[in-house]
Amino acid sequence: MTEPCKKSEGMKQLLDDFTLGVWGRTRIDSIKQDICVGCGEEATSFTDAVSRKEYSISGLCQVCQDRIFGTDEEEEYYEEEADVLG
């Protein structure tokens, strides 16, 4: 079981209200059950420590994190495009 990162009571309530309204699940319950607050799938496999830490913050699995934040490959592509364009 993953432990949710520490937040103030007000922030916990705000995030849980938001995730419950958007995805039908609370952030804290999802994290404690190792499921993704976004898609409801198991959230136990992450590409690195940063992604695992993000899960304890947001409750999003690796797939949902990649959808929202992008991937390293996408970032490298856009950096290369920016270099080409000057």
Residue frames as a rotation matrix with the C-alpha (Angstrom) as fourth column:
MET 1
0.578 0.816 0.000 0.00
0.816 -0.578 0.000 0.00
0.000 0.000 -1.000 0.00
THR 2
-0.409 -0.654 0.637 1.29
0.632 -0.706 -0.319 3.43
0.658 0.271 0.702 -0.96
GLU 3
-0.087 0.319 -0.944 1.02
0.879 -0.422 -0.224 6.20
-0.470 -0.848 -0.244 1.60
PRO 4
0.622 0.352 0.699 -0.46
0.664 -0.710 -0.233 9.49
0.415 0.610 -0.676 0.30
CYS 5
-0.533 -0.820 0.209 1.90
0.589 -0.537 -0.604 12.45
0.607 -0.199 0.769 0.69
LYS 6
-0.311 0.375 -0.874 1.10
0.864 -0.273 -0.424 14.77
-0.397 -0.886 -0.239 3.56
LYS 7
-0.559 0.249 0.791 -1.20
0.348 -0.795 0.497 17.71
0.752 0.553 0.358 2.84
SER 8
-0.911 0.322 0.257 -3.22
-0.401 -0.551 -0.732 20.08
-0.094 -0.770 0.631 4.97
GLU 9
-0.554 0.775 0.304 -6.74
0.440 0.582 -0.684 18.95
-0.707 -0.245 -0.663 5.85
GLY 10
0.236 0.658 -0.715 -8.21
-0.290 -0.654 -0.698 21.66
-0.927 0.373 0.037 3.63
MET 11
-0.302 -0.440 -0.846 -6.10
-0.936 -0.032 0.350 20.58
-0.181 0.898 -0.402 0.64
LYS 12
-0.963 -0.009 0.268 -6.96
-0.002 1.000 0.027 16.91
-0.268 0.026 -0.963 1.19
GLN 13
-0.169 0.985 0.042 -10.66
0.363 0.102 -0.926 17.76
-0.916 -0.142 -0.374 1.20
LEU 14
0.215 0.191 -0.958 -10.35
-0.667 -0.688 -0.286 19.96
-0.713 0.700 -0.020 -1.91
LEU 15
-0.633 -0.550 -0.545 -8.49
-0.774 0.419 0.476 17.26
-0.033 0.723 -0.690 -3.85
ASP 16
-0.880 0.346 0.327 -10.83
0.257 0.923 -0.285 14.49
-0.400 -0.167 -0.901 -2.73
ASP 17
0.096 0.945 -0.313 -13.89
0.054 -0.319 -0.946 16.56
-0.994 0.074 -0.082 -3.66
PHE 18
0.034 -0.171 -0.985 -12.35
-0.897 -0.440 0.045 17.28
-0.441 0.882 -0.168 -7.08
THR 19
-0.841 -0.447 -0.305 -11.33
-0.539 0.744 0.395 13.71
0.051 0.497 -0.867 -7.87
LEU 20
-0.640 0.696 0.326 -14.63
0.341 0.637 -0.692 12.32
-0.689 -0.331 -0.645 -6.61
GLY 21
0.259 0.776 -0.575 -16.51
-0.216 -0.534 -0.818 14.73
-0.941 0.336 0.029 -8.87
VAL 22
0.037 -0.342 -0.939 -14.33
-0.977 -0.212 0.038 14.13
-0.212 0.916 -0.342 -11.93
TRP 23
-0.543 -0.430 -0.721 -13.46
-0.639 0.769 0.022 10.42
0.545 0.473 -0.693 -11.67
GLY 24
0.503 0.847 -0.169 -15.86
-0.492 0.442 0.751 9.07
0.711 -0.294 0.639 -9.04
ARG 25
0.487 -0.444 -0.752 -13.01
0.718 0.693 0.056 8.12
0.497 -0.568 0.656 -6.67
THR 26
0.970 -0.243 0.030 -11.20
-0.214 -0.783 0.585 9.96
-0.119 -0.573 -0.811 -3.90
ARG 27
0.373 -0.918 -0.134 -7.48
-0.574 -0.115 -0.811 10.52
0.729 0.380 -0.570 -4.19
ILE 28
-0.240 -0.519 0.820 -6.68
-0.970 0.152 -0.188 9.21
-0.027 -0.841 -0.540 -0.71
ASP 29
0.449 0.471 0.759 -8.71
-0.476 0.845 -0.242 5.99
-0.756 -0.252 0.604 -1.02
SER 30
0.957 -0.111 -0.267 -7.25
-0.209 0.373 -0.904 5.32
0.200 0.921 0.334 -4.47
ILE 31
0.110 -0.992 0.065 -3.66
-0.740 -0.126 -0.661 5.75
0.664 0.025 -0.747 -3.29
LYS 32
-0.201 -0.164 0.966 -4.19
-0.910 0.395 -0.122 3.57
-0.362 -0.904 -0.228 -0.21
GLN 33
0.582 0.494 0.646 -5.64
-0.214 0.859 -0.465 0.82
-0.785 0.132 0.606 -2.44
ASP 34
-0.496 -0.867 0.049 -2.86
-0.068 0.096 0.993 1.20
-0.865 0.489 -0.107 -5.07
ILE 35
0.059 0.506 0.861 -5.32
0.950 0.235 -0.204 2.04
-0.305 0.830 -0.467 -7.83
CYS 36
-0.860 -0.380 0.340 -5.28
0.492 -0.794 0.357 5.03
0.134 0.474 0.870 -10.16
VAL 37
-0.411 0.717 -0.562 -7.68
0.228 -0.516 -0.825 7.80
-0.882 -0.468 0.049 -9.27
GLY 38
-0.464 0.162 -0.871 -7.99
-0.733 -0.623 0.274 8.60
-0.498 0.765 0.408 -13.00
CYS 39
-0.336 0.259 -0.906 -8.57
-0.782 0.460 0.422 5.27
0.525 0.850 0.047 -14.72
GLY 40
0.537 0.598 0.595 -9.20
-0.840 0.442 0.314 2.89
-0.075 -0.669 0.740 -11.81
GLU 41
0.661 -0.381 -0.646 -6.47
-0.047 0.839 -0.542 0.46
0.749 0.389 0.537 -12.89
GLU 42
0.746 -0.493 -0.448 -3.79
0.645 0.365 0.671 -0.97
-0.167 -0.790 0.590 -10.59
ALA 43
0.774 -0.513 0.371 -1.04
-0.294 -0.811 -0.506 1.57
0.560 0.283 -0.779 -9.91
THR 44
0.855 -0.480 0.197 2.05
0.013 0.399 0.917 -0.35
-0.519 -0.781 0.347 -8.83
SER 45
0.174 -0.807 0.564 4.48
0.919 0.339 0.202 -0.05
-0.354 0.483 0.801 -11.74
PHE 46
0.905 0.056 -0.421 6.32
-0.014 -0.987 -0.160 3.23
-0.425 0.151 -0.893 -12.40
THR 47
0.769 -0.614 0.176 9.20
0.317 0.127 -0.940 4.16
0.555 0.779 0.292 -14.68
ASP 48
-0.351 -0.927 0.136 11.20
0.325 -0.256 -0.910 5.96
0.878 -0.275 0.391 -11.99
ALA 49
-0.554 0.051 -0.831 11.21
0.832 -0.001 -0.555 7.34
-0.029 -0.999 -0.042 -8.45
VAL 50
-0.957 0.214 -0.196 9.84
-0.213 -0.977 -0.023 10.70
-0.196 0.020 0.980 -9.60
SER 51
-0.454 0.825 -0.337 6.78
-0.439 0.122 0.890 9.02
0.776 0.552 0.307 -11.14
ARG 52
-0.253 0.321 -0.913 6.26
0.701 0.711 0.055 6.93
0.666 -0.626 -0.405 -8.00
LYS 53
-0.805 -0.069 -0.589 6.43
0.498 -0.619 -0.607 10.11
-0.323 -0.782 0.533 -5.89
GLU 54
-0.839 0.535 -0.102 3.95
-0.503 -0.691 0.519 11.79
0.207 0.487 0.848 -8.25
TYR 55
-0.294 0.749 -0.594 1.56
0.199 0.656 0.728 8.90
0.935 0.096 -0.342 -7.61
SER 56
-0.385 0.120 -0.915 1.69
0.918 0.152 -0.366 9.63
0.095 -0.981 -0.169 -3.86
ILE 57
-0.894 0.045 -0.446 0.84
0.039 -0.983 -0.179 13.26
-0.447 -0.177 0.877 -4.68
SER 58
-0.606 0.625 -0.492 -1.79
-0.795 -0.486 0.362 12.95
-0.013 0.611 0.791 -7.41
GLY 59
-0.077 0.561 0.824 -2.94
-0.335 0.764 -0.551 9.33
-0.939 -0.319 0.129 -7.33
LEU 60
0.683 0.304 -0.665 -2.32
-0.703 0.024 -0.711 8.96
-0.200 0.952 0.230 -11.08
CYS 61
0.626 -0.436 0.647 -0.78
0.339 0.899 0.278 5.76
-0.703 0.046 0.710 -12.50
GLN 62
-0.428 -0.900 -0.083 2.12
0.241 -0.202 0.949 5.85
-0.871 0.387 0.303 -14.97
VAL 63
-0.465 0.313 0.828 -0.16
0.885 0.131 0.447 5.69
0.031 0.941 -0.338 -18.03
CYS 64
0.636 0.771 0.032 -2.32
0.765 -0.635 0.108 8.58
0.104 -0.045 -0.994 -16.80
GLN 65
0.368 -0.603 -0.708 0.76
0.217 -0.684 0.696 10.60
-0.904 -0.410 -0.121 -15.80
ASP 66
-0.655 -0.655 0.377 2.17
0.483 0.021 0.875 10.12
-0.581 0.755 0.303 -19.30
ARG 67
-0.059 0.730 0.681 -1.13
0.967 -0.128 0.220 11.23
0.248 0.671 -0.698 -20.84
ILE 68
0.841 0.460 -0.283 -1.26
0.532 -0.798 0.283 14.37
-0.096 -0.388 -0.916 -18.71
PHE 69
0.577 -0.687 -0.442 2.40
-0.157 -0.624 0.765 15.35
-0.802 -0.372 -0.468 -18.42
GLY 70
0.716 -0.360 -0.598 3.82
-0.631 0.032 -0.775 13.74
0.298 0.932 -0.204 -21.57
THR 71
0.879 -0.475 0.041 6.82
0.434 0.834 0.341 11.43
-0.197 -0.282 0.939 -21.78
ASP 72
0.166 -0.914 -0.370 10.58
0.032 -0.370 0.929 11.99
-0.986 -0.166 -0.033 -21.90
GLU 73
-0.445 -0.318 0.837 10.53
0.778 0.326 0.537 11.00
-0.443 0.891 0.102 -25.58
GLU 74
0.497 0.700 0.513 7.95
0.844 -0.526 -0.101 13.68
0.199 0.484 -0.852 -26.36
GLU 75
0.819 -0.243 -0.519 9.97
0.096 -0.834 0.544 16.26
-0.565 -0.495 -0.660 -24.46
GLU 76
-0.230 -0.963 0.138 13.14
0.265 0.074 0.961 15.34
-0.936 0.258 0.239 -26.38
TYR 77
-0.150 0.265 0.952 11.24
0.985 0.120 0.122 15.57
-0.082 0.957 -0.279 -29.68
TYR 78
0.813 0.554 0.178 9.98
0.565 -0.825 -0.013 19.08
0.140 0.111 -0.984 -28.93
GLU 79
0.520 -0.723 -0.454 13.41
-0.004 -0.533 0.846 20.21
-0.854 -0.439 -0.280 -27.74
GLU 80
-0.436 -0.673 0.598 14.94
0.589 0.289 0.755 18.96
-0.680 0.681 0.270 -31.02
GLU 81
0.196 0.610 0.768 12.22
0.964 -0.262 -0.037 20.73
0.179 0.748 -0.639 -33.03
ALA 82
0.923 0.130 -0.363 12.88
0.249 -0.920 0.303 23.96
-0.294 -0.370 -0.881 -31.14
ASP 83
0.031 -0.989 -0.145 16.61
0.135 -0.140 0.981 23.66
-0.990 -0.050 0.130 -31.91
VAL 84
-0.404 -0.131 0.906 15.89
0.870 0.252 0.424 23.15
-0.283 0.959 0.012 -35.62
LEU 85
0.473 0.718 0.510 13.51
0.824 -0.566 0.034 26.11
0.313 0.404 -0.859 -35.75
GLY 86
-0.390 -0.764 0.513 16.00
0.457 -0.645 -0.613 28.30
0.799 -0.005 0.601 -33.93
